[in-house]
């Protein structure tokens, strides 16, 4: 399965995203994804050391800055 198809199958579910050069994780509901793996997350929160730091709301993440996308159970 291609990475874009796998990520598109997670639309509507909560995911955690690790970004380049950032210590914190972002967690939110995956609203949409495009062919470049740009992500639109809703109800996004910033997480560090397992602790929620702040609420960011709606966030758009550029695909070339994303290291890891993990579904949240």
Helices and strands as residue ranges (DSSP letters): H 3-8, E 14-19, E 25-33, E 39-48, E 51-61, G 63-65, E 66-71
